[in-house]
Amino acid sequence: VAGLLLLGLGCGPYYPTMISETPKRFGKDYSSIMVGLQMGGAYIGSMLIPSITGWLCTVLTLNALPWILMAFGAGALAFSEKMGQFVND
């Protein structure tokens, strides 16, 4: 329980940090579009990720939770970097 609490506290600043870094990463011209995409992705993710995580933990075991969370984090990082390449090209 303590590990999950610390994990949640560690991931908490991720969303506001991504929003505040958007103008630096994508430029002022694209920042409003990118913030909209980030917010839309956050809403969709907050709807889908708990369901997918719960289903995967029932299919696998609860021991898979750290790996599932790392996979979602890696996916978010990969998407963010791909969007950065798209805008900078």
Disulfide bonds with the S-S distance in Angstrom:
none
